[in-house]
Amino acid sequence: MPKQKPQGREGHVTTDRISIRVDFASGARIGPGKVAVLEEIARAGSISAAGRVLRMSYRRTWELVEEMNSSMGTPVVTTVAGGNGGGGTVLTPAGKAIIEHYRAIEIETAQATRAHLLALGRVCAAKGNR
């Protein structure tokens, strides 16, 4: 029987990939989870909605936002005063830049490491089939 690939969060078959976390000299960190939070806030305009989509508690989502706001040297998320439709949450220019540069790092890293990642995948697959 062929070996199945691991299942991702949504039940989709996942592929071998590299996960990147950037550790800044200042002590700030940014990785796939925080970038996903920023992207969902940009889409939904809400911390709570972002948490629901990512299957995170509101508290955990808020903690990540607060950590980024305090550690990045400039806020990445800000709130907008409510009106008839209520308030919301938006990304600052810094928040948008973090997403843009992080995703660019991911793309360039994937391109630069593709052959090695495929080779590692073959080594791991060969070991699993013994």
DRENSE-65075 format. One record per residue: residue number from 1; residue in one letter; x negated, y, z negated of N, C-alpha, C in turn. Coordinates in nm, 4 decimals. Last residue first. Layout:
+-----+--------+----------+----------+----------+----------+----------+----------+----------+----------+----------+
! num ! residu !     n_c1 !     n_c2 !     n_c3 !    ca_c1 !    ca_c2 !    ca_c3 !     c_c1 !     c_c2 !     c_c3 !
+-----+--------+----------+----------+----------+----------+----------+----------+----------+----------+----------+
! NUM !      A !        X !        Y !        Z !        X !        Y !        Z !        X !        Y !        Z !
...
+-----+--------+----------+----------+----------+----------+----------+----------+----------+----------+----------+
***
This chain:
+-----+--------+----------+----------+----------+----------+----------+----------+----------+----------+----------+
! num ! residu !     n_c1 !     n_c2 !     n_c3 !    ca_c1 !    ca_c2 !    ca_c3 !     c_c1 !     c_c2 !     c_c3 !
+-----+--------+----------+----------+----------+----------+----------+----------+----------+----------+----------+
! 130 !      R !  -1.1336 !   0.1038 !  -0.4066 !  -1.2149 !  -0.0146 !  -0.4375 !  -1.1388 !  -0.1143 !  -0.5179 !
! 129 !      N !  -1.0052 !   0.3404 !  -0.3600 !  -0.9593 !   0.2244 !  -0.2847 !  -1.0386 !   0.0982 !  -0.3151 !
! 128 !      G !  -1.1286 !   0.5418 !  -0.5009 !  -0.9970 !   0.4991 !  -0.5464 !  -0.9471 !   0.3737 !  -0.4765 !
! 127 !      K !  -1.3599 !   0.5818 !  -0.3498 !  -1.3730 !   0.5262 !  -0.4845 !  -1.2381 !   0.4721 !  -0.5324 !
! 126 !      A !  -1.2485 !   0.7010 !  -0.1246 !  -1.3194 !   0.5728 !  -0.1122 !  -1.3319 !   0.5051 !  -0.2482 !
! 125 !      A !  -1.1504 !   0.9378 !  -0.2310 !  -1.0560 !   0.8418 !  -0.1740 !  -1.1210 !   0.7053 !  -0.1635 !
! 124 !      C !  -1.3911 !   1.0643 !  -0.3020 !  -1.2935 !   1.0304 !  -0.4057 !  -1.1922 !   0.9272 !  -0.3562 !
! 123 !      V !  -1.5063 !   1.0902 !  -0.0473 !  -1.5772 !   1.0185 !  -0.1538 !  -1.4789 !   0.9733 !  -0.2605 !
! 122 !      R !  -1.3152 !   1.2470 !   0.0830 !  -1.3451 !   1.1120 !   0.1328 !  -1.4151 !   1.0288 !   0.0259 !
! 121 !      G !  -1.3311 !   1.4814 !  -0.0705 !  -1.2059 !   1.4072 !  -0.0634 !  -1.2266 !   1.2647 !  -0.0154 !
! 120 !      L !  -1.5905 !   1.5620 !  -0.0073 !  -1.5582 !   1.5218 !  -0.1446 !  -1.4293 !   1.4405 !  -0.1486 !
! 119 !      A !  -1.5458 !   1.6252 !   0.2640 !  -1.6409 !   1.5196 !   0.2270 !  -1.6144 !   1.4699 !   0.0850 !
! 118 !      L !  -1.3659 !   1.8379 !   0.2382 !  -1.3248 !   1.7164 !   0.3093 !  -1.4155 !   1.5996 !   0.2720 !
! 117 !      L !  -1.5344 !   2.0171 !   0.1060 !  -1.4121 !   1.9713 !   0.0399 !  -1.3604 !   1.8437 !   0.1055 !
! 116 !      H !  -1.7283 !   2.0624 !   0.3023 !  -1.7661 !   1.9997 !   0.1750 !  -1.6443 !   1.9451 !   0.1014 !
! 115 !      A !  -1.5756 !   2.1868 !   0.5019 !  -1.6467 !   2.0610 !   0.5301 !  -1.6837 !   1.9882 !   0.4010 !
! 114 !      R !  -1.4751 !   2.4227 !   0.3597 !  -1.3876 !   2.3206 !   0.4191 !  -1.4586 !   2.1866 !   0.4385 !
! 113 !      T !  -1.5985 !   2.6451 !   0.2571 !  -1.6204 !   2.5176 !   0.1876 !  -1.5442 !   2.4008 !   0.2493 !
! 112 !      A !  -1.5287 !   2.8671 !   0.4049 !  -1.6706 !   2.8399 !   0.3834 !  -1.6956 !   2.7002 !   0.3260 !
! 111 !      Q !  -1.2483 !   2.8628 !   0.3930 !  -1.3163 !   2.8510 !   0.5222 !  -1.4621 !   2.8085 !   0.5033 !
! 110 !      A !  -1.2088 !   2.8976 !   0.1187 !  -1.1576 !   2.7770 !   0.1849 !  -1.2282 !   2.7549 !   0.3191 !
! 109 !      T !  -1.3214 !   3.1536 !   0.0891 !  -1.3807 !   3.0390 !   0.0200 !  -1.3361 !   2.9089 !   0.0856 !
! 108 !      E !  -1.1441 !   3.3088 !   0.2383 !  -1.2843 !   3.3009 !   0.2782 !  -1.3550 !   3.1826 !   0.2130 !
! 107 !      I !  -0.9065 !   3.2657 !   0.0889 !  -0.9148 !   3.2314 !   0.2311 !  -1.0599 !   3.2137 !   0.2740 !
! 106 !      E !  -0.9766 !   3.3643 !  -0.1692 !  -0.9306 !   3.2262 !  -0.1495 !  -0.9486 !   3.1818 !  -0.0039 !
! 105 !      I !  -1.0366 !   3.6314 !  -0.1114 !  -1.1414 !   3.5442 !  -0.1657 !  -1.1031 !   3.3981 !  -0.1440 !
! 104 !      A !  -0.7798 !   3.7127 !  -0.0350 !  -0.8890 !   3.7169 !   0.0632 !  -1.0051 !   3.6281 !   0.0179 !
! 103 !      R !  -0.6474 !   3.6891 !  -0.2795 !  -0.6065 !   3.6018 !  -0.1683 !  -0.7130 !   3.6005 !  -0.0583 !
! 102 !      Y !  -0.7857 !   3.8933 !  -0.4188 !  -0.7901 !   3.7547 !  -0.4661 !  -0.7538 !   3.6594 !  -0.3526 !
! 101 !      H !  -0.7156 !   4.1234 !  -0.2732 !  -0.8549 !   4.0788 !  -0.2775 !  -0.8671 !   3.9336 !  -0.3240 !
! 100 !      E !  -0.4301 !   4.1297 !  -0.3072 !  -0.4925 !   4.1344 !  -0.1754 !  -0.6342 !   4.0772 !  -0.1774 !
!  99 !      I !  -0.3984 !   4.1279 !  -0.5892 !  -0.3419 !   4.0216 !  -0.5055 !  -0.4156 !   4.0150 !  -0.3723 !
!  98 !      I !  -0.5335 !   4.3674 !  -0.6535 !  -0.5772 !   4.2395 !  -0.7099 !  -0.5255 !   4.1244 !  -0.6250 !
!  97 !      A !  -0.3804 !   4.5595 !  -0.5211 !  -0.5179 !   4.5344 !  -0.4762 !  -0.5701 !   4.4013 !  -0.5298 !
!  96 !      K !  -0.1468 !   4.5555 !  -0.6738 !  -0.1407 !   4.5167 !  -0.5321 !  -0.2798 !   4.4819 !  -0.4799 !
!  95 !      G !  -0.2537 !   4.6520 !  -0.9147 !  -0.1908 !   4.5202 !  -0.9084 !  -0.1835 !   4.4685 !  -0.7658 !
!  94 !      A !  -0.3344 !   4.9095 !  -0.8342 !  -0.4340 !   4.8124 !  -0.8810 !  -0.3783 !   4.6702 !  -0.8756 !
!  93 !      P !  -0.0887 !   5.0340 !  -0.7753 !  -0.1854 !   5.0094 !  -0.6669 !  -0.2934 !   4.9076 !  -0.7083 !
!  92 !      T !   0.1407 !   4.8353 !  -0.9753 !   0.0659 !   4.9575 !  -0.9499 !  -0.0241 !   4.9315 !  -0.8285 !
!  91 !      L !   0.4509 !   4.6745 !  -0.9290 !   0.3056 !   4.6681 !  -0.9325 !   0.2488 !   4.8068 !  -0.9092 !
!  90 !      V !   0.7359 !   4.7180 !  -1.1454 !   0.6682 !   4.7269 !  -1.0156 !   0.5178 !   4.7141 !  -1.0359 !
!  89 !      T !   1.0461 !   4.6437 !  -1.2859 !   0.9018 !   4.6372 !  -1.3011 !   0.8404 !   4.6394 !  -1.1618 !
!  88 !      G !   1.3380 !   4.8300 !  -1.3830 !   1.2665 !   4.7200 !  -1.3218 !   1.1180 !   4.7301 !  -1.3487 !
!  87 !      G !   1.6742 !   4.9254 !  -1.4723 !   1.5320 !   4.9487 !  -1.4502 !   1.4673 !   4.8302 !  -1.3835 !
!  86 !      G !   1.9975 !   4.9725 !  -1.3143 !   1.9063 !   4.9256 !  -1.4184 !   1.7626 !   4.9530 !  -1.3807 !
!  85 !      G !   2.1588 !   5.0888 !  -1.1296 !   2.1232 !   4.9487 !  -1.1082 !   2.0325 !   4.8924 !  -1.2149 !
!  84 !      N !   2.1732 !   5.3501 !  -1.2299 !   2.2952 !   5.2708 !  -1.2139 !   2.2654 !   5.1220 !  -1.2015 !
!  83 !      G !   1.8613 !   5.3213 !  -1.3835 !   1.9659 !   5.4116 !  -1.3370 !   2.0934 !   5.3303 !  -1.3317 !
!  82 !      G !   1.5584 !   5.2909 !  -1.5735 !   1.6841 !   5.2424 !  -1.5153 !   1.7745 !   5.3557 !  -1.4716 !
!  81 !      A !   1.2150 !   5.3409 !  -1.4925 !   1.3338 !   5.3748 !  -1.5709 !   1.4597 !   5.3325 !  -1.4964 !
!  80 !      V !   0.9922 !   5.0802 !  -1.4438 !   1.0627 !   5.1903 !  -1.3801 !   1.1890 !   5.2147 !  -1.4612 !
!  79 !      T !   0.6711 !   4.9782 !  -1.5658 !   0.8177 !   4.9702 !  -1.5647 !   0.8742 !   5.0962 !  -1.5015 !
!  78 !      T !   0.3888 !   4.8287 !  -1.4037 !   0.4514 !   4.9365 !  -1.4786 !   0.6029 !   4.9203 !  -1.4704 !
!  77 !      V !   0.0825 !   4.6562 !  -1.3735 !   0.2281 !   4.6511 !  -1.3688 !   0.2803 !   4.7683 !  -1.4502 !
!  76 !      V !  -0.1750 !   4.7115 !  -1.4164 !  -0.1452 !   4.6430 !  -1.2913 !   0.0056 !   4.6357 !  -1.2671 !
!  75 !      P !  -0.3655 !   4.9808 !  -1.5619 !  -0.2452 !   4.8962 !  -1.5566 !  -0.2243 !   4.8352 !  -1.4185 !
!  74 !      T !  -0.7158 !   4.9328 !  -1.5957 !  -0.6067 !   5.0145 !  -1.5434 !  -0.4827 !   4.9258 !  -1.5381 !
!  73 !      G !  -0.8733 !   4.7457 !  -1.7093 !  -0.9217 !   4.8832 !  -1.7093 !  -0.8198 !   4.9819 !  -1.6550 !
!  72 !      M !  -0.7877 !   4.4891 !  -1.7422 !  -0.8357 !   4.5288 !  -1.6096 !  -0.8869 !   4.6722 !  -1.6030 !
!  71 !      S !  -0.6791 !   4.4386 !  -1.9946 !  -0.8158 !   4.3956 !  -1.9652 !  -0.8726 !   4.4466 !  -1.8332 !
!  70 !      S !  -0.4156 !   4.5341 !  -2.0122 !  -0.5157 !   4.5819 !  -2.1076 !  -0.6587 !   4.5480 !  -2.0660 !
!  69 !      N !  -0.2818 !   4.4121 !  -1.7978 !  -0.2742 !   4.5576 !  -1.8152 !  -0.3835 !   4.6091 !  -1.9075 !
!  68 !      M !  -0.3357 !   4.1396 !  -1.8511 !  -0.3912 !   4.2049 !  -1.7324 !  -0.3914 !   4.3566 !  -1.7480 !
!  67 !      E !  -0.1936 !   4.1112 !  -2.0923 !  -0.3367 !   4.0819 !  -2.0872 !  -0.4016 !   4.1491 !  -1.9669 !
!  66 !      E !   0.0663 !   4.1724 !  -2.0059 !   0.0002 !   4.2576 !  -2.1050 !  -0.1510 !   4.2366 !  -2.1050 !
!  65 !      V !   0.1075 !   3.9540 !  -1.8321 !   0.1137 !   4.0915 !  -1.7822 !   0.0398 !   4.1848 !  -1.8784 !
!  64 !      L !   0.0895 !   3.7413 !  -2.0136 !  -0.0041 !   3.7504 !  -1.9007 !  -0.0088 !   3.8915 !  -1.8443 !
!  63 !      E !   0.3074 !   3.8023 !  -2.1817 !   0.1708 !   3.7972 !  -2.2357 !   0.0670 !   3.8091 !  -2.1244 !
!  62 !      W !   0.5221 !   3.7748 !  -2.0029 !   0.4929 !   3.9063 !  -2.0595 !   0.3507 !   3.9103 !  -2.1148 !
!  61 !      T !   0.5079 !   3.4973 !  -1.9655 !   0.4930 !   3.5872 !  -1.8511 !   0.4541 !   3.7269 !  -1.8994 !
!  60 !      R !   0.5611 !   3.4103 !  -2.2268 !   0.4327 !   3.3773 !  -2.1631 !   0.4064 !   3.4708 !  -2.0454 !
!  59 !      R !   0.8253 !   3.5156 !  -2.2626 !   0.7152 !   3.5543 !  -2.3514 !   0.5795 !   3.5287 !  -2.2861 !
!  58 !      Y !   0.9734 !   3.3835 !  -2.0703 !   0.9577 !   3.5285 !  -2.0605 !   0.8374 !   3.5724 !  -2.1437 !
!  57 !      S !   0.8101 !   3.0810 !  -1.9638 !   0.8955 !   3.1562 !  -2.0548 !   0.8726 !   3.3057 !  -2.0326 !
!  56 !      M !   0.8095 !   2.9691 !  -1.6286 !   0.7375 !   3.0161 !  -1.7467 !   0.8360 !   3.0857 !  -1.8367 !
!  55 !      R !   0.8744 !   2.9076 !  -1.3650 !   0.9062 !   2.8138 !  -1.4738 !   0.8195 !   2.8405 !  -1.5969 !
!  54 !      L !   0.8572 !   3.0966 !  -1.1739 !   0.7338 !   3.0225 !  -1.2024 !   0.7509 !   2.9173 !  -1.3125 !
!  53 !      V !   1.1134 !   3.2013 !  -1.1855 !   1.0673 !   3.1400 !  -1.0611 !   0.9456 !   3.0512 !  -1.0866 !
!  52 !      R !   1.1074 !   3.3051 !  -1.4495 !   1.2028 !   3.1991 !  -1.4116 !   1.1560 !   3.1258 !  -1.2863 !
!  51 !      G !   0.9086 !   3.5046 !  -1.4301 !   0.8913 !   3.3896 !  -1.5185 !   0.9835 !   3.2747 !  -1.4820 !
!  50 !      A !   1.0362 !   3.6807 !  -1.2544 !   0.9101 !   3.6175 !  -1.2157 !   0.8856 !   3.4929 !  -1.3001 !
!  49 !      A !   1.2493 !   3.7605 !  -1.4142 !   1.2766 !   3.6863 !  -1.2909 !   1.1507 !   3.6148 !  -1.2429 !
!  48 !      S !   1.1070 !   3.8987 !  -1.6150 !   1.1867 !   3.7808 !  -1.6498 !   1.2178 !   3.6967 !  -1.5260 !
!  47 !      I !   0.9903 !   4.1081 !  -1.4701 !   0.9050 !   4.0109 !  -1.5390 !   0.9839 !   3.8842 !  -1.5694 !
!  46 !      S !   1.0932 !   4.2183 !  -1.1520 !   1.1297 !   4.1881 !  -1.2895 !   1.0344 !   4.0840 !  -1.3477 !
!  45 !      G !   1.0847 !   4.2281 !  -0.8796 !   1.0991 !   4.3541 !  -0.9509 !   1.1307 !   4.3360 !  -1.0977 !
!  44 !      A !   1.0442 !   4.0148 !  -0.7079 !   1.1687 !   4.0199 !  -0.7850 !   1.1917 !   4.1531 !  -0.8543 !
!  43 !      R !   0.7958 !   4.0610 !  -0.5780 !   0.9140 !   4.0143 !  -0.5036 !   1.0438 !   4.0443 !  -0.5775 !
!  42 !      A !   0.6260 !   4.1462 !  -0.7831 !   0.6410 !   4.2295 !  -0.6626 !   0.7671 !   4.1912 !  -0.5855 !
!  41 !      I !   0.6482 !   3.9262 !  -0.9501 !   0.6978 !   4.0559 !  -0.9972 !   0.7187 !   4.1485 !  -0.8776 !
!  40 !      E !   0.5208 !   3.7384 !  -0.7877 !   0.6634 !   3.7230 !  -0.8174 !   0.7243 !   3.8517 !  -0.8719 !
!  39 !      E !   0.2574 !   3.8401 !  -0.7856 !   0.3326 !   3.8253 !  -0.6604 !   0.4824 !   3.8133 !  -0.6857 !
!  38 !      L !   0.1900 !   3.8255 !  -1.0595 !   0.1947 !   3.9550 !  -0.9908 !   0.2768 !   3.9463 !  -0.8620 !
!  37 !      V !   0.2004 !   3.5453 !  -1.0930 !   0.2888 !   3.6332 !  -1.1711 !   0.3014 !   3.7685 !  -1.1017 !
!  36 !      A !  -0.0056 !   3.4671 !  -0.9209 !   0.1323 !   3.4242 !  -0.8922 !   0.2323 !   3.5109 !  -0.9682 !
!  35 !      V !  -0.2201 !   3.5756 !  -1.0600 !  -0.1882 !   3.6289 !  -0.9271 !  -0.0458 !   3.5894 !  -0.8888 !
!  34 !      K !  -0.2147 !   3.4148 !  -1.2866 !  -0.1901 !   3.5585 !  -1.2999 !  -0.1552 !   3.6214 !  -1.1654 !
!  33 !      G !  -0.2722 !   3.1627 !  -1.1671 !  -0.1508 !   3.1872 !  -1.2456 !  -0.1170 !   3.3343 !  -1.2568 !
!  32 !      P !  -0.5251 !   3.1867 !  -1.0350 !  -0.4025 !   3.1589 !  -0.9602 !  -0.2738 !   3.1877 !  -1.0376 !
!  31 !      G !  -0.6873 !   3.4619 !  -1.2097 !  -0.6851 !   3.3321 !  -1.1431 !  -0.5498 !   3.3087 !  -1.0792 !
!  30 !      I !  -0.9027 !   3.6712 !  -1.3837 !  -0.7886 !   3.6632 !  -1.2926 !  -0.7995 !   3.5302 !  -1.2190 !
!  29 !      R !  -1.0172 !   3.8324 !  -1.6790 !  -1.0097 !   3.7139 !  -1.5934 !  -0.8872 !   3.7232 !  -1.5043 !
!  28 !      A !  -1.2491 !   4.0444 !  -1.8517 !  -1.1206 !   4.0224 !  -1.7851 !  -1.1305 !   3.8989 !  -1.6968 !
!  27 !      G !  -1.5065 !   4.0853 !  -1.9256 !  -1.4310 !   3.9875 !  -2.0026 !  -1.2936 !   3.9602 !  -1.9440 !
!  26 !      S !  -1.6633 !   4.2411 !  -1.7683 !  -1.5917 !   4.3092 !  -1.8767 !  -1.5189 !   4.2122 !  -1.9697 !
!  25 !      A !  -1.7415 !   4.0765 !  -1.5655 !  -1.8392 !   4.1057 !  -1.6696 !  -1.7730 !   4.1713 !  -1.7905 !
!  24 !      F !  -1.4725 !   3.8499 !  -1.4844 !  -1.5410 !   3.9778 !  -1.4725 !  -1.6380 !   3.9987 !  -1.5890 !
!  23 !      D !  -1.4123 !   3.5646 !  -1.3295 !  -1.4462 !   3.6103 !  -1.4638 !  -1.5299 !   3.7372 !  -1.4493 !
!  22 !      V !  -1.1699 !   3.4267 !  -1.1325 !  -1.2732 !   3.5297 !  -1.1346 !  -1.2896 !   3.5751 !  -1.2791 !
!  21 !      R !  -1.1052 !   3.1096 !  -1.0180 !  -1.0831 !   3.2031 !  -1.1270 !  -1.2010 !   3.2994 !  -1.1263 !
!  20 !      I !  -0.9594 !   2.9042 !  -0.7737 !  -1.0588 !   3.0063 !  -0.8066 !  -1.0140 !   3.0895 !  -0.9252 !
!  19 !      S !  -0.9499 !   2.5786 !  -0.6590 !  -0.8814 !   2.6778 !  -0.7407 !  -0.9863 !   2.7765 !  -0.7913 !
!  18 !      I !  -0.9363 !   2.4112 !  -0.3539 !  -1.0213 !   2.4736 !  -0.4548 !  -0.9370 !   2.5761 !  -0.5290 !
!  17 !      R !  -0.7754 !   2.1020 !  -0.2660 !  -0.7941 !   2.2464 !  -0.2578 !  -0.8882 !   2.2917 !  -0.3676 !
!  16 !      D !  -0.5993 !   1.8461 !  -0.1069 !  -0.7199 !   1.8844 !  -0.1791 !  -0.7403 !   2.0342 !  -0.1596 !
!  15 !      T !  -0.2428 !   1.8930 !  -0.1244 !  -0.3657 !   1.8588 !  -0.0543 !  -0.4829 !   1.8988 !  -0.1417 !
!  14 !      T !   0.0735 !   1.7518 !  -0.2302 !  -0.0330 !   1.8508 !  -0.2360 !  -0.1537 !   1.8016 !  -0.1571 !
!  13 !      V !   0.4071 !   1.7208 !  -0.1443 !   0.2774 !   1.6556 !  -0.1461 !   0.1705 !   1.7634 !  -0.1430 !
!  12 !      H !   0.6459 !   1.8721 !  -0.3628 !   0.5817 !   1.8625 !  -0.2322 !   0.4479 !   1.7917 !  -0.2474 !
!  11 !      G !   0.7533 !   1.9176 !  -0.6094 !   0.7724 !   1.7857 !  -0.5537 !   0.7114 !   1.7686 !  -0.4153 !
!  10 !      E !   0.6860 !   2.1589 !  -0.7123 !   0.8155 !   2.1528 !  -0.6450 !   0.8410 !   2.0166 !  -0.5823 !
!   9 !      R !   0.4281 !   2.1018 !  -0.8162 !   0.5377 !   2.1485 !  -0.9016 !   0.6754 !   2.1297 !  -0.8399 !
!   8 !      G !   0.3112 !   1.8097 !  -0.6284 !   0.3004 !   1.9443 !  -0.6837 !   0.4228 !   1.9776 !  -0.7673 !
!   7 !      Q !   0.1867 !   1.4789 !  -0.6538 !   0.2993 !   1.5675 !  -0.6280 !   0.2751 !   1.7018 !  -0.6961 !
!   6 !      P !  -0.1017 !   1.3306 !  -0.4977 !  -0.0271 !   1.3787 !  -0.6147 !   0.0831 !   1.4746 !  -0.5749 !
!   5 !      K !  -0.0621 !   1.0924 !  -0.2308 !  -0.1182 !   1.2173 !  -0.2823 !  -0.0383 !   1.2593 !  -0.4049 !
!   4 !      Q !  -0.0851 !   0.7375 !  -0.2537 !  -0.0071 !   0.8608 !  -0.2362 !  -0.0821 !   0.9792 !  -0.2944 !
!   3 !      K !  -0.2474 !   0.4849 !  -0.0713 !  -0.2517 !   0.5700 !  -0.1895 !  -0.1764 !   0.6997 !  -0.1629 !
!   2 !      P !  -0.0608 !   0.2225 !   0.0862 !  -0.1450 !   0.3427 !   0.0908 !  -0.1338 !   0.4243 !  -0.0376 !
!   1 !      M !  -0.0852 !  -0.1180 !   0.0000 !   0.0000 !   0.0000 !   0.0000 !  -0.0897 !   0.1243 !   0.0000 !
+-----+--------+----------+----------+----------+----------+----------+----------+----------+----------+----------+
***
